[in-house]
Amino acid sequence: MRIAPVEGNRQRLDGGAMYGNAPRALWARWSPPDEQNRITLACRAMLVDDGRRRVLCEAGIGTFFAPEQRERFGVTESRHVLLDSLAELGLRHDDIDAVVLSHLHFDHAGGLLSAHEEGARLLFPRARFIVGARAWARAQDPHPRDRASFIPELNRQLEESGRLEIVDGERSPWLGSAWRFHLSDGHTPGLLLAEVASDDGPVLFAADLIPGRPWVHVPITMGYDRFPEQLVDEKARLLPDLHARGARLFFTHDPGAALAAVKRDEKGRYFA
């Protein structure tokens, strides 16, 4: 079993929005902002290669946006960085057997599409696309508050591919027993958190439940979360279990760390 980070295009978003009700004096120490109050965020995928199949957890933001939208969301590279990162691992997008999508917000699923200049067509021609039932339903019928976070054209292309697998529960028959899913509703309904067994213990792709190291601290949430109090409760239930099992967290948005152990200090607070 090989688990590897695959870097995608980075973005810059408002720090206050990313840290919810945490004061700027606190979050600016963790994520120094630029002159526009924006912080740097990775959009990182996780590659799992068991020798038989190559599975990618998410695909990052990519470059499907038109140039003016890329500027708005702080995506500075015009090239599709995820494809370059796969190439550094000796892979092409058509070598991937499955893509597991925690949800379908553009910064997690936009990398499934080619660059805007290339027509934003669906990549990964051999891959099965695995998404949770509630997350798929949300993408099909979003709330006005988060409608702009989805890519309607991507939904259509996924359906037309004939390779969309919608899972309702904690297992995917295709992935097998080495994989299980945790469901979360605090950030968006039906967020699918993939946990994979490895020789060194379980690894959880934390998606937007815990986008990076600062958010391991249970009270820290994002302004983008639909139900922040529910998200806090979900973390409070999940982290003791992960800690007891020696699990590690894989971060999609942390610009400085891809993988970290779950630890607890003498006061009972969790950290990475």
FIRODO-626051 format. One line per field, with one value per residue: residue number from 1; residue in one letter; z negated, y, x of N, C-alpha, C, O in turn. Coordinates in pm, whole numbers, plus 50000, padded with zeros to 5 digits. Atoms other than C-alpha are relative to their C-alpha. Layout:
N
k c(NUM:...)
r c(A:...)
nZ c(Z:...)
nY c(Y:...)
nX c(X:...)
caZ c(Z:...)
caY c(Y:...)
caX c(X:...)
cZ c(Z:...)
cY c(Y:...)
cX c(X:...)
oZ c(Z:...)
oY c(Y:...)
oX c(X:...)
// end
This chain:
272
k c(1:2:3:4:5:6:7:8:9:10:11:12:13:14:15:16:17:18:19:20:21:22:23:24:25:26:27:28:29:30:31:32:33:34:35:36:37:38:39:40:41:42:43:44:45:46:47:48:49:50:51:52:53:54:55:56:57:58:59:60:61:62:63:64:65:66:67:68:69:70:71:72:73:74:75:76:77:78:79:80:81:82:83:84:85:86:87:88:89:90:91:92:93:94:95:96:97:98:99:100:101:102:103:104:105:106:107:108:109:110:111:112:113:114:115:116:117:118:119:120:121:122:123:124:125:126:127:128:129:130:131:132:133:134:135:136:137:138:139:140:141:142:143:144:145:146:147:148:149:150:151:152:153:154:155:156:157:158:159:160:161:162:163:164:165:166:167:168:169:170:171:172:173:174:175:176:177:178:179:180:181:182:183:184:185:186:187:188:189:190:191:192:193:194:195:196:197:198:199:200:201:202:203:204:205:206:207:208:209:210:211:212:213:214:215:216:217:218:219:220:221:222:223:224:225:226:227:228:229:230:231:232:233:234:235:236:237:238:239:240:241:242:243:244:245:246:247:248:249:250:251:252:253:254:255:256:257:258:259:260:261:262:263:264:265:266:267:268:269:270:271:272)
r c(M:R:I:A:P:V:E:G:N:R:Q:R:L:D:G:G:A:M:Y:G:N:A:P:R:A:L:W:A:R:W:S:P:P:D:E:Q:N:R:I:T:L:A:C:R:A:M:L:V:D:D:G:R:R:R:V:L:C:E:A:G:I:G:T:F:F:A:P:E:Q:R:E:R:F:G:V:T:E:S:R:H:V:L:L:D:S:L:A:E:L:G:L:R:H:D:D:I:D:A:V:V:L:S:H:L:H:F:D:H:A:G:G:L:L:S:A:H:E:E:G:A:R:L:L:F:P:R:A:R:F:I:V:G:A:R:A:W:A:R:A:Q:D:P:H:P:R:D:R:A:S:F:I:P:E:L:N:R:Q:L:E:E:S:G:R:L:E:I:V:D:G:E:R:S:P:W:L:G:S:A:W:R:F:H:L:S:D:G:H:T:P:G:L:L:L:A:E:V:A:S:D:D:G:P:V:L:F:A:A:D:L:I:P:G:R:P:W:V:H:V:P:I:T:M:G:Y:D:R:F:P:E:Q:L:V:D:E:K:A:R:L:L:P:D:L:H:A:R:G:A:R:L:F:F:T:H:D:P:G:A:A:L:A:A:V:K:R:D:E:K:G:R:Y:F:A)
nZ c(50000:49995:50011:49961:49971:49862:50010:49891:49999:50127:49992:50111:50042:50115:50123:50091:49955:50024:50143:50068:50106:50066:49976:49910:50077:50021:49879:49922:50044:49933:49855:49975:49882:49915:50016:49977:50107:49949:50042:49901:50027:49904:49954:49989:49990:50061:49914:50068:49902:50072:49911:49901:49959:50042:50040:50035:50080:49950:49886:50015:49931:49858:49928:49915:50002:49909:50067:50097:50120:50066:50074:50114:50103:50033:49933:49922:49891:49888:49965:50088:50084:50040:49895:50010:50120:49965:49911:50083:50058:49889:49966:49926:50056:49955:50079:50125:49993:50068:50072:50109:50019:50127:49960:49864:49992:49889:50039:50025:49883:49875:49934:49910:49868:49936:50011:49931:49862:49929:49994:50128:49979:50108:49991:50067:49915:50047:50143:50062:50084:50118:50077:50090:49950:50040:49935:49861:50000:50027:49879:49901:50043:50108:50068:49949:50072:49948:49858:49923:50028:49917:49857:49935:49883:50048:50034:49876:49941:50083:49969:49864:49988:50029:50100:50128:50104:50114:50115:50109:50112:50031:49918:49855:49961:49907:50073:50086:50146:50047:50002:50060:49994:50107:49944:50076:49944:50051:49895:49894:50021:49938:49979:50007:50047:49969:50086:49937:50085:49948:50088:50115:50064:49910:49955:49967:49915:50087:49915:50061:50143:50061:49879:50027:50140:50100:50017:50087:50126:49980:49979:49881:49883:49889:49967:49891:50051:50005:50136:50078:50127:49970:49963:50126:50063:49920:50033:50139:50000:49914:50038:50100:49934:49919:50092:50064:49900:49942:49863:49953:49917:49876:49984:49863:49985:50077:49905:50049:50049:49939:50088:50139:50103:50091:50136:50101:50103:50138:50029:49921:49870:49889:49908:49897)
nY c(49880:49872:49882:49888:49873:49952:49857:49938:49853:49936:49885:49905:49960:49911:50073:49997:50099:50134:50028:49982:49899:49981:49863:49988:50003:50141:50078:49944:50069:50131:49983:49857:49952:49900:49865:50008:50084:50136:50097:50102:50131:50107:50082:50120:50130:50112:50117:50128:50103:50127:50096:50044:49887:49867:49924:49862:49931:49865:49956:49861:49896:50000:49872:49995:49864:49898:49926:49901:50072:50047:49887:49976:50100:50005:50110:49925:50079:50028:50141:50092:50046:50139:50089:49995:50075:50141:50034:50016:50135:50096:50035:49912:50006:50121:50114:50002:50093:49943:49874:49989:49859:49976:49922:49950:49859:49987:50010:50141:50080:49931:50063:50106:49940:49941:49855:49921:49980:50128:50036:50051:50132:50094:50078:50131:50074:50137:50000:50000:49883:50044:49885:50035:49973:49868:49899:49991:49931:49859:49940:49991:49902:49926:49889:49872:49959:50064:50036:49961:50091:50120:49987:50077:50072:50120:50099:50061:50085:50120:50089:50052:50089:50139:50055:49936:50091:49927:50091:49961:50081:49987:50089:50010:50137:50001:49971:50114:49987:49912:49865:49971:49859:49930:49897:49876:49904:49865:49910:50010:50129:50121:50003:50138:50003:50132:50056:50115:50073:50010:50077:49917:49955:49936:49862:49940:49881:49919:49911:49871:50009:49950:49969:49986:50020:49917:50039:50117:49948:50026:49885:49922:50035:49905:49924:50069:50116:49978:50017:50003:50070:50143:50041:50013:50125:50113:50013:50046:50145:50073:49992:50100:50130:50001:49998:50131:50098:49960:49956:49875:49918:49946:49867:49952:49855:49950:49977:50044:50138:50089:50111:49974:50083:49936:50000:49932:49945:50031:49944:50073:49936:50073:49923:50083)
nX c(50085:49930:50084:49915:50069:49994:50031:50074:49992:50031:50089:49992:50134:50006:49968:50113:50097:49948:49991:50127:50007:49870:49952:49886:49876:49967:49975:49890:49877:49998:50005:49976:50074:49938:50054:50144:50054:50015:49899:49968:50059:49976:50114:49918:50064:49927:49993:49986:49963:49983:49935:50098:50083:49957:50119:49971:50100:50022:49920:49962:50076:49969:49998:50119:50052:49948:49892:50046:50044:49878:49948:50088:49977:49859:49931:49902:49943:50090:49989:50071:49889:50023:49949:49854:49960:50014:49888:49881:50010:49997:50137:50088:50135:50068:49953:50075:50112:50116:49986:50096:50030:50066:50116:49979:49961:49906:49860:49972:50036:49970:49886:50046:50018:49883:49992:50103:49957:50014:50140:50049:50058:49973:49878:50004:50094:50022:50029:50132:50013:50075:50049:50109:50134:50048:49916:50045:50129:49975:49944:50107:50100:49934:50065:49947:49879:49878:50017:49882:49890:50013:49974:50107:49952:49932:50102:50048:49896:49987:50112:49989:49884:50036:49906:50031:50048:50054:50002:50088:49952:49857:49917:50016:49962:49888:49876:49969:49998:49892:50052:50130:50034:50069:50086:50004:50095:49976:49952:50100:50067:49948:49855:49952:49862:49947:49895:49937:49907:49863:49911:49966:50123:50096:49984:50128:50000:50085:50080:50030:50028:49876:49923:49858:49962:50069:50140:50010:50053:50143:50089:49969:50080:49991:50121:50068:50072:50144:50049:49875:50012:50005:49864:49924:50043:49947:49858:49988:50025:49907:49859:49959:49989:49878:49886:49988:49956:49872:50024:49943:50087:49946:50058:50007:49980:49887:49891:49870:49997:50098:50036:49963:50062:50094:49947:50082:49913:50037:50133:50098:50024:49940:49917:49932)
caZ c(50000:50103:49993:50154:50159:50502:50503:50712:50790:50479:50402:50178:49982:49716:49383:49182:49395:49353:48973:48898:48560:48460:48416:48667:48395:48345:48698:48846:48638:48804:49156:49226:49461:49756:49805:49917:49602:49805:49691:49901:49921:50082:50288:50238:50344:50184:50403:50271:50470:50339:50628:50812:50824:50806:50618:50593:50313:50471:50752:50618:50785:51121:51385:51523:51427:51681:51611:51438:51199:51133:51026:50796:50612:50604:50841:50983:51204:51549:51584:51429:51140:51034:51371:51335:50986:51112:51383:51115:50970:51314:51374:51612:51534:51742:51506:51221:51149:50917:50776:50436:50392:50041:50196:50515:50421:50699:50495:50441:50775:51031:51103:51269:51562:51811:51825:51930:52243:52333:52298:51936:52043:51801:51742:51588:51871:51695:51345:51145:50967:50612:50427:50135:50197:49994:50135:50487:50405:50269:50585:50795:50590:50390:50139:50249:49983:50151:50509:50637:50490:50742:51111:51290:51604:51404:51267:51621:51741:51442:51513:51883:51818:51704:51432:51144:50828:50561:50220:49933:49623:49501:49763:50138:50273:50543:50298:50062:49693:49674:49712:49501:49502:49222:49298:49187:49235:49061:49361:49627:49623:49687:49672:49736:49534:49671:49425:49566:49377:49412:49265:49028:48915:49061:49260:49280:49570:49358:49645:49518:49178:49081:49374:49202:48875:48701:48750:48550:48242:48190:48163:48484:48783:49117:49219:49516:49290:49319:48960:48748:48415:48571:48721:48376:48238:48525:48457:48084:48162:48431:48287:47971:48191:48432:48144:47977:48301:48381:48696:48902:49083:49445:49508:49840:49765:49530:49735:49514:49415:49589:49309:48930:48626:48396:48052:47727:47471:47091:47099:47335:47641:47974:48210:48511)
caY c(50000:50338:50662:50977:51345:51487:51865:52058:52426:52641:52915:53222:53290:53539:53431:53542:53327:53028:53062:53144:53313:53283:53634:53757:53800:53422:53284:53524:53343:53013:53146:53483:53685:53898:54265:54158:53948:53626:53313:53045:52711:52388:52185:51850:51504:51173:50884:50531:50257:49902:49739:49654:49981:50348:50551:50929:51105:51426:51628:51980:52300:52262:52535:52495:52854:53133:53356:53628:53371:53221:53566:53602:53280:53339:53057:53189:52900:52861:52501:52202:52138:51809:51654:51772:51622:51290:51296:51339:51009:50846:50857:51009:51088:50786:50559:50634:50362:50560:50908:50933:51269:51388:51639:51838:52192:52333:52341:51964:51847:52111:51921:51649:51889:52000:52364:52630:52689:52319:52318:52203:51842:51550:51390:51046:50842:50504:50610:50528:50841:50764:51017:50998:50998:51311:51499:51416:51528:51855:51918:51856:52087:52328:52583:52950:52995:52750:52730:52911:52638:52376:52316:52220:52121:51877:51707:51648:51510:51275:51135:51096:50914:50601:50562:50745:50535:50685:50524:50534:50410:50346:50095:50083:49725:49823:49962:49665:49614:49824:50133:50277:50607:50844:51075:51437:51708:52010:52153:52034:51757:51413:51493:51161:51109:50820:50609:50362:50094:50098:49908:50200:50235:50403:50727:50952:51193:51476:51690:52002:51862:51932:52116:52164:52149:52452:52305:51992:52204:52118:52471:52600:52603:52781:53054:52830:52555:52515:52401:52500:52371:52036:52024:52085:51796:51571:51646:51588:51239:51145:51262:51043:50737:50832:50906:50572:50384:50568:50716:50995:51278:51369:51741:51876:52251:52276:52444:52308:51954:51665:51407:51434:51220:51300:51398:51517:51748:51737:51948:51706:51931:51765:51884:51760)
caX c(50000:50135:49971:50106:50005:49927:49947:49697:49647:49653:49403:49386:49068:48965:49115:48815:48586:48816:48828:48465:48428:48796:48946:49200:49463:49446:49417:49674:49940:49844:49786:49953:49728:49827:49734:49385:49333:49364:49546:49713:49532:49643:49396:49566:49454:49553:49668:49622:49795:49749:49937:49616:49426:49508:49248:49254:49073:48947:49100:49148:49035:49209:49192:48840:48759:48784:49089:48885:48733:49074:49185:48883:48964:49338:49434:49758:49871:49719:49842:49662:49904:49738:49825:50184:50201:50069:50336:50602:50476:50499:50123:49871:49511:49405:49603:49359:49099:48871:48823:48654:48482:48405:48162:48132:48238:48453:48775:48748:48608:48709:49029:48822:48792:49053:49161:48911:49116:49075:48698:48667:48602:48592:48933:49014:48858:48894:48802:48493:48366:48249:48033:47791:47418:47342:47640:47521:47167:47303:47503:47195:46974:47193:47075:47105:47375:47614:47487:47796:48017:47900:47971:47648:47834:48046:47735:47611:47945:47970:47624:47692:48021:47838:48101:47933:47890:47665:47716:47471:47649:48000:48118:48171:48160:48407:48665:48639:48702:49021:48805:48524:48340:48244:47955:47943:47679:47833:48017:47774:47513:47657:48029:48205:48524:48726:48927:49176:49368:49746:50040:50098:49737:49429:49445:49140:49100:48962:48825:48645:48557:48921:49083:49420:49609:49448:49101:49187:49117:48751:48598:48760:48524:48491:48251:48168:48030:47654:47605:47910:47777:47697:48047:48199:47992:48104:48470:48417:48282:48533:48865:48864:48806:49085:49321:49248:49317:49640:49490:49638:49464:49527:49472:49352:49384:49684:49963:50239:50139:49967:49961:49959:49891:49600:49732:49575:49736:49713:49398:49224:49248:49317:49589:49786)
cZ c(50000:49991:50025:50017:50146:49998:50124:49999:49862:50023:49879:49971:49876:49870:49901:50037:49969:49852:49923:49894:49920:50030:50087:49925:49975:50130:50083:49958:50071:50151:50032:50127:50084:49981:50026:49899:50043:49949:50109:49956:50108:50047:50040:50008:49930:50094:49915:50106:49924:50086:50107:50058:49946:49976:49958:49916:50040:50113:49994:50085:50150:50059:50095:50006:50116:49926:49897:49872:49925:49915:49874:49886:49973:50057:50098:50119:50110:50041:49896:49913:49959:50104:50000:49882:50021:50088:49922:49930:50108:50049:50088:49940:50046:49937:49871:50017:49933:49938:49897:49970:49868:50020:50131:50006:50099:49960:49964:50125:50132:50077:50083:50143:50055:49985:50081:50148:50085:49999:49875:50018:49886:50029:49935:50074:49956:49860:49971:49906:49884:49917:49914:50052:49963:50060:50146:50009:49977:50124:50108:49967:49883:49939:50058:49933:50060:50147:50081:49978:50090:50148:50074:50120:49960:49964:50125:50059:49917:50029:50137:50018:49985:49894:49863:49905:49879:49884:49890:49880:49985:50082:50147:50039:50091:49926:49908:49855:49947:49985:49921:50006:49869:50066:49906:50070:49960:50105:50114:49983:50075:50031:49974:49964:50016:49902:50067:49902:50066:49901:49873:49928:50097:50032:50042:50088:49940:50074:49929:49859:49922:50115:49980:49852:49901:49969:49923:49863:50014:50024:50131:50120:50110:50014:50112:49951:49989:49856:49905:49869:50021:50038:49876:49931:50075:49972:49860:49989:50073:49946:49889:50060:50083:49912:49939:50097:50067:50145:50031:50092:50124:50028:50147:50013:49924:50094:49956:49955:50068:49901:49859:49908:49917:49858:49907:49890:49860:49960:50079:50135:50110:50090:50095:49966)
cY c(50124:50111:50121:50125:50038:50146:50047:50150:50053:50116:50090:50048:50087:49921:49998:49900:49859:49963:50037:50107:50012:50141:50002:49991:49857:49932:50055:49941:49866:50014:50149:50048:50096:50135:50004:49909:49855:49912:49896:49866:49902:49945:49866:49874:49895:49880:49876:49893:49870:49893:49947:50115:50129:50084:50139:50054:50147:50038:50148:50094:50004:50140:50010:50140:50082:50085:50101:49935:49941:50111:50024:49904:49978:49880:50062:49922:49979:49852:49915:49928:49854:49903:49998:49917:49850:49956:49981:49864:49892:49961:50107:49990:49874:49872:49984:49915:50053:50133:50005:50148:50019:50078:50068:50152:50013:49984:49856:49914:50067:49939:49879:50049:50052:50153:50068:50015:49874:49950:49943:49867:49906:49919:49862:49904:49855:49994:49987:50121:49966:50120:49953:50045:50140:50111:50018:50075:50149:50071:50018:50108:50080:50106:50131:50042:49939:49962:50032:49908:49878:50033:49919:49918:49873:49892:49926:49905:49874:49900:49935:49905:49853:49936:50065:49895:50082:49903:50058:49912:50013:49909:50018:49859:49997:50023:49886:50036:50089:50144:50005:50150:50044:50110:50120:50096:50144:50097:50007:49865:49886:49999:49860:50001:49858:49961:49875:49937:49999:49920:50076:50053:50074:50145:50050:50122:50096:50103:50134:49988:50057:50033:50015:49992:50091:49954:49868:50041:50009:50126:50076:49949:50103:50078:49934:49880:50031:49995:49989:49923:49849:49949:49984:49869:49879:49979:49943:49851:49923:49997:49903:49861:49991:49996:49862:49895:50037:50046:50130:50069:50046:50130:50042:50147:50054:50022:49943:49856:49920:49898:50031:49904:50083:49986:50073:50049:49969:50058:49932:50061:49924:50095:49902:49988)
cX c(50088:49898:50089:49916:50020:49956:49924:50020:49963:49903:50025:49860:50009:50023:49887:49893:50048:50004:49873:50003:50129:50051:50126:50132:50045:50036:50116:50135:50014:50013:50020:49930:50083:49931:49849:49930:49981:50113:50018:49943:50044:49866:50061:49914:50086:49991:50022:50021:50026:50067:49908:49921:50059:49874:50044:49886:50001:50096:50036:49915:50024:50001:49881:49941:50055:50103:49952:49949:50119:50061:49917:50028:50149:50072:50098:50055:49896:50006:49926:50106:49981:50054:50152:50049:49985:50117:50129:50002:49999:49862:49936:49860:49925:50057:49919:49874:49874:50037:49888:49981:49928:49871:50037:50019:50115:50145:50040:49976:50034:50115:49964:49990:50133:49995:49890:50035:49987:49856:49941:49926:50041:50126:49978:49906:49973:49942:49851:49996:49906:49963:49884:49865:49952:50084:49959:49868:50018:50054:49895:49899:50057:49911:50055:50131:50126:49989:50125:50119:50001:50020:49894:50047:50075:49899:49951:50104:50022:49889:50017:50119:49963:50087:49980:49943:49956:49984:49912:50035:50149:50089:49967:50041:50121:50133:50040:50021:50111:49953:49870:49976:49936:49917:49992:49904:50029:50047:49900:49933:50068:50147:50053:50148:50054:50110:50054:50099:50137:50084:50035:49876:49911:50036:49863:50021:49899:49916:49974:49945:50118:50095:50150:50026:49926:49858:49984:49947:49848:49917:50021:49920:50025:49870:49921:49917:49850:49948:50120:49989:49994:50139:50087:49964:50054:50148:50018:49972:50109:50142:50040:50017:50127:50124:50023:50053:50132:49986:50071:49900:50076:49926:50001:50039:50121:50119:50134:50009:49890:49947:50046:49928:49903:50055:49905:50091:49945:49866:49889:49970:50076:50080:50066:50146)
oZ c(49914:50066:49958:50068:50202:49983:50237:49928:49799:50135:49782:50058:49806:49844:49833:49950:49935:49818:49800:49922:49815:50145:50085:49976:49958:50141:50160:50036:50099:50216:50045:50233:50040:49889:49990:49917:49978:49928:50188:49840:50227:49981:50158:49936:49903:50130:49831:50191:49851:50049:50208:50176:49840:50067:49879:49956:50010:50150:50092:50137:50225:49989:50203:50100:50162:49803:49791:49764:49802:49804:49768:49769:49906:49998:50203:50218:50081:50109:49784:49954:49950:50068:50023:49891:49973:50070:49957:49893:50078:50108:50086:49863:49976:49973:49800:50113:49970:49897:49931:49941:49849:49953:50183:50109:50115:50042:49930:50135:50236:50199:50155:50236:49979:49938:50180:50235:50207:50033:49874:49972:49819:50136:49905:50018:50000:49813:50044:49834:49906:49876:49952:50128:50047:50092:50197:50096:50038:50154:50188:50056:49770:49999:50104:49995:50055:50197:50172:50050:50088:50189:50094:50141:50032:49998:50126:50102:49973:50042:50152:50116:50037:49872:49780:49937:49817:49895:49869:49861:50042:50057:50185:50017:50085:49960:49890:49815:49831:49926:49926:50021:49809:50158:49784:50193:50004:50107:50159:49939:50194:50117:49869:50042:49949:49883:50108:49833:50188:49791:49772:49852:50208:49950:50122:50049:49953:50014:49871:49800:49827:50153:50077:49773:49798:49858:49896:49799:50103:50111:50168:50154:50092:49975:50130:50028:49939:49818:49868:49834:49944:50000:49868:49883:50013:49957:49838:49898:50030:49951:49898:50022:50077:49942:49929:50055:50159:50225:49941:50154:50117:50033:50214:50116:49940:50154:50038:49924:50079:49908:49839:49935:49904:49810:49951:49842:49846:49862:50070:50203:50093:50110:50076:50039)
oY c(50141:50112:50140:50117:50019:50176:50008:50200:50004:50165:50049:50103:50088:49822:49897:49837:49772:49845:50040:50223:50077:50184:49909:49934:49831:49873:49981:49942:49821:49934:50222:49989:50152:50150:50102:49871:49780:49958:49871:49826:49933:49963:49837:49860:49917:49835:49873:49871:49859:49776:49894:50116:50133:50109:50154:50048:50221:49962:50202:50057:50044:50239:50068:50173:50060:50093:50114:49993:49936:50086:50054:49943:49881:49835:50114:49983:49955:49803:49960:49827:49781:49800:49894:49848:49772:49846:49896:49814:49775:49854:50224:49899:49828:49762:49885:49931:50013:50155:50002:50219:49966:50053:50046:50213:49921:49941:49830:49804:50002:49951:49826:49969:50090:50208:50015:50006:49881:49834:49904:49850:49930:49860:49826:49862:49796:49888:50038:50146:49940:50197:49862:50142:50212:50218:50130:50159:50230:50184:50111:50167:50062:50151:50134:50109:50001:49885:49956:49918:49801:50149:49799:49805:49773:49775:49804:49795:49768:49781:49815:49830:49766:49815:50064:49828:50150:49804:50179:49806:50103:49903:50049:49821:49904:49960:49860:50151:50129:50227:49912:50228:49972:50176:50105:50099:50235:50213:50116:49770:49896:49922:49801:50047:49766:50036:49787:50008:49985:49889:50015:50149:50104:50216:49987:50215:50075:50162:50191:50089:50133:49950:50009:49974:50040:49975:49825:49965:50077:50122:50158:49831:50198:50030:49964:49824:50137:50075:49878:49848:49772:49838:49888:49798:49779:49866:49860:49785:49815:49893:49844:49787:49891:49924:49816:49800:49968:50027:50206:50006:50087:50133:50034:50186:50172:49925:49931:49809:49965:49861:50080:49862:50204:49875:50147:49974:49901:50014:49972:50017:49883:50210:49780:49923)
oX c(50174:49800:50190:49804:50128:49837:49955:50107:49869:49887:50087:49792:50111:49953:49865:49834:49968:50008:49875:50034:50131:50043:50206:50229:50164:50144:50177:50230:50125:50081:49921:49949:50183:49850:49784:49815:49908:50225:49927:49959:50039:49764:50083:49816:50204:49882:50112:49935:50125:50069:49954:49886:50120:49795:50138:49769:50094:50186:50087:49810:49936:50020:49891:49869:50168:50098:50014:49963:50119:50108:49972:50023:50186:50171:50058:50097:49779:49916:49902:50162:50080:50112:50213:50150:50067:50171:50212:50108:49979:49846:49975:49831:49834:50016:49937:49799:49763:50151:49770:50078:49819:49771:50147:49990:50196:50227:50156:50031:50028:50122:50049:49983:50222:49895:49842:49949:49990:49830:49824:49813:50141:50140:49864:49805:49875:49902:49766:50092:49787:50050:49810:49854:49898:50032:49958:49849:49947:50016:49902:49839:50013:49814:50169:50213:50233:50071:50160:50219:50097:50014:49912:50001:50070:49919:49939:50070:50049:49915:49994:50124:50033:50080:50071:49845:50037:49911:49908:49975:50210:50210:49854:50156:50202:50233:50159:50003:50106:50022:49790:50070:49857:49964:49987:49896:49959:50003:49864:49998:50096:50191:50027:50232:50009:50206:49978:50173:50149:50038:50071:49885:49953:50094:49794:50092:49778:49826:50066:49906:50100:50177:50225:49933:49883:49809:49872:49874:49797:49831:49937:49927:50102:49763:49803:49839:49812:49862:50159:50079:50050:50177:50165:50052:50091:50193:50107:50024:50149:50207:50148:50109:50198:50219:50136:50120:50176:50078:50107:49815:50191:49803:50104:50094:50154:50165:50225:50118:49776:49830:50157:49815:49918:50075:49818:50176:49844:49805:49772:49877:50190:50043:50060:50221)
// end
